């Protein structure tokens, strides 16, 4: 069926076996041990295929596919504050576009939909220069 991949992103655990994605959410119940429960994944919540994600991100990264891949590799498993710090560094280094609304809205939306950044747009905009 293909390679099996497992990801931990914040409180989400995503398991990929081939093209099938299963998301688990960690539930914390006071007085009980936390447990991973399988949650049905709605289409918008599915972690996107890397190829599709790369294509969406390329315009924001000056069409540099290698930078997109490196960015995705670096942010995997990062805390949200560290992701926004990295975005600010890459904007300063001219690796992420600062043109218009690309880094403030479009980048947040793509990362949020892919499950890579879990905080609100308001949080993102407060932290991204």
N, CA, C and O of each residue as an XYZ file, in Angstrom:
516
protein
N       0.820     -1.197      0.000
C       0.000      0.000      0.000
C       0.857      1.252      0.000
O       0.298      2.337     -0.161
N       2.111      1.189      0.160
C       2.954      2.388      0.194
C       3.570      2.572      1.559
O       3.341      1.786      2.478
N       4.356      3.624      1.675
C       5.037      3.899      2.928
C       4.054      4.368      3.989
O       3.034      4.988      3.689
N       4.388      4.056      5.234
C       3.602      4.537      6.359
C       4.361      5.677      7.004
O       5.557      5.553      7.270
N       3.682      6.791      7.259
C       4.296      7.959      7.881
C       3.458      8.348      9.076
O       2.233      8.227      9.047
N       4.106      8.815     10.125
C       3.378      9.309     11.278
C       3.884     10.698     11.600
O       5.084     10.961     11.516
N       2.985     11.583     11.966
C       3.325     12.956     12.266
C       2.724     13.326     13.615
O       1.640     12.860     13.965
N       3.415     14.149     14.359
C       2.847     14.752     15.557
C       2.855     16.252     15.300
O       3.915     16.844     15.100
N       1.685     16.863     15.304
C       1.568     18.295     15.058
C       0.728     18.882     16.168
O      -0.498     18.773     16.146
N       1.366     19.497     17.129
C       0.629     20.045     18.259
C      -0.076     18.926     18.987
O       0.561     17.969     19.425
N      -1.387     19.036     19.121
C      -2.138     17.982     19.796
C      -2.747     17.003     18.797
O      -3.613     16.204     19.154
N      -2.293     17.066     17.539
C      -2.826     16.176     16.519
C      -1.782     15.140     16.158
O      -0.604     15.462     16.003
N      -2.202     13.927     16.028
C      -1.355     12.837     15.594
C      -1.936     12.375     14.272
O      -3.096     11.966     14.218
N      -1.156     12.433     13.209
C      -1.652     12.066     11.893
C      -0.887     10.849     11.417
O       0.343     10.822     11.470
N      -1.603      9.850     10.955
C      -1.001      8.615     10.474
C      -1.321      8.502      8.994
O      -2.484      8.591      8.600
N      -0.303      8.306      8.178
C      -0.537      8.159      6.748
C      -0.026      6.798      6.311
O       1.138      6.467      6.535
N      -0.876      6.020      5.697
C      -0.501      4.752      5.082
C      -0.893      4.878      3.621
O      -2.071      4.777      3.278
N       0.086      5.097      2.766
C      -0.217      5.359      1.364
C      -0.951      6.665      1.251
O      -0.467      7.691      1.730
N      -2.117      6.654      0.625
C      -2.877      7.890      0.456
C      -3.986      8.033      1.487
O      -4.773      8.977      1.411
N      -4.068      7.120      2.448
C      -5.109      7.181      3.463
C      -4.603      7.938      4.675
O      -3.553      7.603      5.224
N      -5.339      8.956      5.097
C      -4.945      9.766      6.245
C      -5.925      9.520      7.387
O      -7.140      9.558      7.194
N      -5.391      9.271      8.566
C      -6.208      9.124      9.761
C      -5.670     10.098     10.786
O      -4.471     10.103     11.067
N      -6.534     10.920     11.347
C      -6.098     11.904     12.326
C      -6.576     11.463     13.704
O      -7.704     10.998     13.870
N      -5.701     11.617     14.680
C      -6.043     11.317     16.054
C      -5.897     12.601     16.851
O      -4.970     13.375     16.613
N      -6.785     12.834     17.778
C      -6.731     14.006     18.647
C      -6.488     13.510     20.059
O      -7.084     12.521     20.488
N      -5.615     14.193     20.782
C      -5.373     13.811     22.163
C      -6.394     14.521     23.042
O      -6.464     15.750     23.062
N      -7.177     13.744     23.759
C      -8.180     14.282     24.652
C      -7.668     14.206     26.080
O      -7.196     13.156     26.517
N      -7.754     15.285     26.794
C      -7.353     15.315     28.189
C      -8.601     15.473     29.044
O      -9.307     16.477     28.954
N      -8.859     14.479     29.866
C     -10.006     14.507     30.765
C      -9.450     14.658     32.175
O      -8.614     13.856     32.591
N      -9.898     15.674     32.924
C      -9.381     15.873     34.271
C      -9.506     14.591     35.104
O     -10.558     13.952     35.127
N      -8.429     14.233     35.777
C      -8.418     13.059     36.641
C      -8.207     11.748     35.910
O      -8.180     10.689     36.538
N      -8.057     11.799     34.584
C      -7.831     10.579     33.816
C      -6.605     10.754     32.938
O      -6.206     11.871     32.609
N      -6.023      9.637     32.572
C      -4.866      9.664     31.683
C      -5.328     10.106     30.291
O      -6.387      9.689     29.822
N      -4.521     10.958     29.631
C      -4.904     11.395     28.289
C      -4.847     10.199     27.339
O      -4.092      9.250     27.553
N      -5.643     10.265     26.310
C      -5.776      9.134     25.411
C      -5.909      9.652     23.985
O      -6.504     10.702     23.743
N      -5.337      8.887     23.034
C      -5.476      9.239     21.621
C      -6.741      8.578     21.110
O      -6.884      7.359     21.205
N      -7.652      9.355     20.576
C      -8.899      8.829     20.028
C      -8.941      9.148     18.542
O      -8.581     10.244     18.112
N      -9.385      8.175     17.775
C      -9.526      8.412     16.348
C     -10.684      9.360     16.113
O     -11.746      9.230     16.722
N     -10.468     10.309     15.227
C     -11.515     11.262     14.883
C     -11.736     11.192     13.386
O     -10.784     11.151     12.607
N     -12.983     11.178     12.996
C     -13.281     11.178     11.576
C     -12.744     12.468     10.979
O     -12.931     13.546     11.544
N     -12.096     12.360      9.869
C     -11.455     13.519      9.264
C     -12.342     14.057      8.156
O     -12.645     13.367      7.183
N     -12.751     15.307      8.330
C     -13.493     15.967      7.263
C     -12.503     16.385      6.184
O     -11.312     16.546      6.453
N     -12.984     16.555      4.997
C     -12.127     16.839      3.857
C     -11.205     18.024      4.090
O     -10.024     17.952      3.748
N     -11.703     19.102      4.656
C     -10.884     20.303      4.873
C      -9.788     20.068      5.901
O      -8.794     20.794      5.913
N      -9.947     19.073      6.763
C      -8.967     18.826      7.806
C      -7.852     17.863      7.393
O      -6.872     17.700      8.120
N      -7.998     17.238      6.253
C      -7.005     16.268      5.813
C      -5.684     16.977      5.542
O      -5.645     18.018      4.886
N      -4.609     16.398      6.054
C      -3.295     16.947      5.767
C      -3.063     16.757      4.273
O      -3.151     15.644      3.755
N      -2.776     17.822      3.612
C      -2.717     17.802      2.153
C      -1.502     17.041      1.643
O      -0.460     16.952      2.293
N      -1.688     16.504      0.460
C      -0.603     15.861     -0.257
C       0.531     16.859     -0.424
O       0.283     18.021     -0.745
N       1.765     16.434     -0.213
C       2.907     17.339     -0.297
C       2.990     18.056     -1.638
O       3.321     19.240     -1.680
N       2.697     17.364     -2.729
C       2.769     17.985     -4.053
C       1.793     19.132     -4.197
O       2.137     20.191     -4.721
N       0.574     18.918     -3.728
C      -0.453     19.969     -3.786
C      -0.065     21.136     -2.878
O      -0.214     22.299     -3.252
N       0.427     20.817     -1.694
C       0.838     21.849     -0.745
C       2.004     22.669     -1.304
O       2.008     23.896     -1.201
N       2.971     22.004     -1.883
C       4.125     22.697     -2.473
C       3.671     23.647     -3.568
O       4.139     24.784     -3.637
N       2.763     23.191     -4.426
C       2.274     24.038     -5.517
C       1.552     25.275     -4.991
O       1.679     26.355     -5.568
N       0.799     25.132     -3.905
C       0.102     26.278     -3.321
C       1.080     27.273     -2.707
O       0.851     28.481     -2.748
N       2.169     26.763     -2.139
C       3.121     27.628     -1.447
C       4.150     28.281     -2.369
O       4.687     29.335     -2.031
N       4.429     27.691     -3.503
C       5.492     28.193     -4.377
C       5.413     29.691     -4.677
O       6.441     30.363     -4.589
N       4.259     30.249     -5.024
C       4.233     31.691     -5.328
C       4.682     32.568     -4.151
O       5.264     33.633     -4.357
N       4.416     32.129     -2.941
C       4.794     32.896     -1.758
C       6.302     32.806     -1.501
O       6.881     33.672     -0.845
N       6.924     31.755     -2.022
C       8.356     31.518     -1.853
C       9.119     31.829     -3.144
O      10.110     31.174     -3.467
N       8.642     32.832     -3.870
C       9.269     33.265     -5.121
C       9.458     32.103     -6.093
O      10.444     32.063     -6.828
N       8.520     31.159     -6.099
C       8.538     29.980     -6.973
C       9.756     29.086     -6.768
O      10.125     28.327     -7.665
N      10.380     29.168     -5.603
C      11.539     28.336     -5.286
C      11.065     27.072     -4.561
O      10.832     27.086     -3.353
N      10.929     25.997     -5.311
C      10.406     24.750     -4.767
C      11.301     24.178     -3.665
O      10.800     23.609     -2.695
N      12.593     24.325     -3.806
C      13.510     23.806     -2.775
C      13.315     24.538     -1.444
O      13.369     23.919     -0.381
N      13.088     25.852     -1.502
C      12.811     26.597     -0.269
C      11.489     26.150      0.364
O      11.387     26.052      1.587
N      10.494     25.884     -0.459
C       9.206     25.412      0.066
C       9.407     24.089      0.797
O       8.917     23.910      1.912
N      10.122     23.169      0.173
C      10.365     21.859      0.785
C      11.148     21.996      2.085
O      10.837     21.332      3.074
N      12.160     22.853      2.083
C      12.956     23.071      3.289
C      12.091     23.678      4.395
O      12.172     23.261      5.550
N      11.274     24.652      4.042
C      10.385     25.288      5.014
C       9.440     24.261      5.633
O       9.282     24.220      6.854
N       8.814     23.435      4.804
C       7.891     22.421      5.301
C       8.600     21.420      6.211
O       8.050     20.988      7.224
N       9.803     21.066      5.844
C      10.580     20.141      6.678
C      10.901     20.773      8.027
O      10.798     20.119      9.064
N      11.286     22.038      8.011
C      11.656     22.728      9.250
C      10.471     22.936     10.182
O      10.628     22.827     11.398
N       9.286     23.235      9.645
C       8.161     23.551     10.533
C       7.438     22.315     11.064
O       6.640     22.424     11.995
N       7.701     21.156     10.493
C       7.037     19.940     10.958
C       7.374     19.710     12.425
O       8.538     19.542     12.790
N       6.340     19.707     13.258
C       6.515     19.495     14.690
C       6.866     20.739     15.480
O       6.990     20.673     16.703
N       7.030     21.877     14.811
C       7.370     23.129     15.499
C       6.168     23.695     16.238
O       5.022     23.465     15.854
N       6.443     24.432     17.297
C       5.402     25.168     17.998
C       4.985     26.356     17.129
O       5.799     26.881     16.370
N       3.717     26.787     17.235
C       3.235     27.896     16.412
C       4.097     29.161     16.497
O       4.336     29.807     15.477
N       4.565     29.522     17.688
C       5.403     30.716     17.830
C       6.722     30.590     17.091
O       7.234     31.573     16.556
N       7.274     29.385     17.060
C       8.515     29.162     16.328
C       8.293     29.253     14.818
O       9.167     29.710     14.081
N       7.118     28.815     14.366
C       6.796     28.905     12.935
C       6.726     30.366     12.508
O       7.285     30.736     11.475
N       6.046     31.200     13.289
C       5.939     32.609     12.911
C       7.301     33.305     12.993
O       7.583     34.199     12.195
N       8.142     32.911     13.938
C       9.499     33.465     14.002
C      10.282     33.101     12.740
O      11.002     33.933     12.187
N      10.137     31.858     12.291
C      10.814     31.421     11.070
C      10.295     32.198      9.865
O      11.079     32.618      9.015
N       8.990     32.391      9.785
C       8.407     33.169      8.683
C       8.996     34.575      8.669
O       9.359     35.081      7.606
N       9.096     35.210      9.831
C       9.666     36.561      9.897
C      11.121     36.580      9.420
O      11.532     37.503      8.717
N      11.887     35.576      9.795
C      13.289     35.503      9.335
C      13.356     35.325      7.829
O      14.163     35.964      7.153
N      12.504     34.454      7.307
C      12.532     34.191      5.870
C      12.040     35.386      5.063
O      12.511     35.605      3.947
N      11.115     36.153      5.594
C      10.684     37.386      4.916
C      11.854     38.352      4.877
O      12.130     38.949      3.837
N      12.542     38.512      5.994
C      13.706     39.406      6.073
C      14.805     38.964      5.109
O      15.475     39.798      4.501
N      14.988     37.645      4.972
C      16.016     37.089      4.078
C      15.554     37.002      2.624
O      16.273     36.477      1.775
N      14.361     37.514      2.336
C      13.772     37.515      0.984
C      13.557     36.097      0.444
O      13.723     35.851     -0.750
N      13.186     35.166      1.333
C      12.852     33.801      0.919
C      11.340     33.600      0.899
O      10.830     32.694      0.240
N      10.626     34.466      1.636
C       9.164     34.509      1.615
C       8.773     35.923      1.206
O       9.324     36.901      1.710
N       7.828     36.017      0.298
C       7.395     37.311     -0.228
C       6.716     38.149      0.847
O       5.948     37.640      1.663
N       7.015     39.439      0.830
C       6.314     40.369      1.719
C       5.337     41.217      0.909
O       4.850     42.239      1.392
N       5.054     40.798     -0.313
C       4.165     41.532     -1.194
C       2.708     41.357     -0.758
O       2.239     40.233     -0.575
N       2.020     42.441     -0.598
C       0.592     42.425     -0.322
C       0.207     41.597      0.885
O       0.740     41.777      1.980
N      -0.724     40.693      0.668
C      -1.332     39.914      1.733
C      -0.785     38.485      1.797
O      -1.295     37.662      2.556
N       0.253     38.185      1.000
C       0.714     36.802      0.866
C       1.155     36.177      2.181
O       0.729     35.066      2.496
N       1.986     36.846      2.951
C       2.496     36.231      4.185
C       1.524     36.377      5.345
O       1.553     35.566      6.270
N       0.668     37.383      5.320
C      -0.258     37.637      6.426
C      -1.510     36.768      6.338
O      -1.991     36.289      7.365
N      -2.039     36.558      5.161
C      -3.294     35.818      5.050
C      -3.186     34.531      4.273
O      -3.619     33.478      4.742
N      -2.616     34.605      3.093
C      -2.559     33.442      2.223
C      -1.691     32.343      2.844
O      -2.094     31.180      2.864
N      -0.527     32.690      3.339
C       0.364     31.689      3.945
C      -0.294     31.064      5.171
O      -0.258     29.845      5.343
N      -0.899     31.898      6.027
C      -1.600     31.354      7.199
C      -2.674     30.359      6.769
O      -2.756     29.258      7.313
N      -3.492     30.743      5.799
C      -4.603     29.901      5.373
C      -4.122     28.543      4.853
O      -4.703     27.509      5.182
N      -3.078     28.549      4.054
C      -2.545     27.301      3.502
C      -2.018     26.407      4.625
O      -2.321     25.215      4.675
N      -1.227     26.994      5.524
C      -0.659     26.207      6.626
C      -1.742     25.726      7.590
O      -1.670     24.606      8.096
N      -2.731     26.558      7.842
C      -3.823     26.208      8.754
C      -4.642     25.043      8.182
O      -4.930     24.077      8.888
N      -5.010     25.141      6.915
C      -5.793     24.082      6.271
C      -5.030     22.769      6.211
O      -5.631     21.696      6.254
N      -3.698     22.850      6.109
C      -2.875     21.644      6.059
C      -2.593     21.084      7.448
O      -1.985     20.021      7.574
N      -3.027     21.788      8.489
C      -2.801     21.329      9.852
C      -1.403     21.595     10.372
O      -0.993     21.022     11.382
N      -0.663     22.468      9.685
C       0.716     22.758     10.079
C       0.817     23.923     11.053
O       1.784     24.016     11.810
N      -0.172     24.814     11.040
C      -0.244     25.930     11.988
C      -1.657     25.911     12.557
O      -2.629     26.042     11.813
N      -1.774     25.749     13.872
C      -3.074     25.480     14.477
C      -3.719     26.680     15.158
O      -4.859     26.587     15.614
N      -3.025     27.784     15.236
C      -3.569     28.967     15.912
C      -4.383     29.809     14.936
O      -4.357     29.580     13.727
N      -5.103     30.782     15.474
C      -5.998     31.616     14.674
C      -5.236     32.574     13.753
O      -4.043     32.824     13.929
N      -5.962     33.096     12.772
C      -5.389     34.113     11.880
C      -4.985     35.349     12.684
O      -3.962     35.972     12.401
N      -5.790     35.698     13.681
C      -5.478     36.855     14.526
C      -4.136     36.653     15.226
O      -3.313     37.568     15.277
N      -3.918     35.458     15.761
C      -2.645     35.143     16.406
C      -1.499     35.261     15.403
O      -0.454     35.834     15.711
N      -1.699     34.719     14.209
C      -0.685     34.761     13.144
C      -0.326     36.214     12.810
O       0.850     36.570     12.739
N      -1.346     37.039     12.609
C      -1.110     38.422     12.192
C      -0.438     39.247     13.287
O       0.298     40.185     12.980
N      -0.675     38.919     14.556
C       0.015     39.605     15.642
C       1.495     39.276     15.659
O       2.314     40.105     16.057
N       1.845     38.066     15.229
C       3.228     37.606     15.337
C       4.042     37.787     14.055
O       5.268     37.886     14.119
N       3.391     37.831     12.904
C       4.110     37.962     11.636
C       4.228     39.442     11.295
O       3.231     40.162     11.234
N       5.461     39.880     11.074
C       5.727     41.308     10.775
C       5.219     41.690      9.404
O       5.358     42.842      8.994
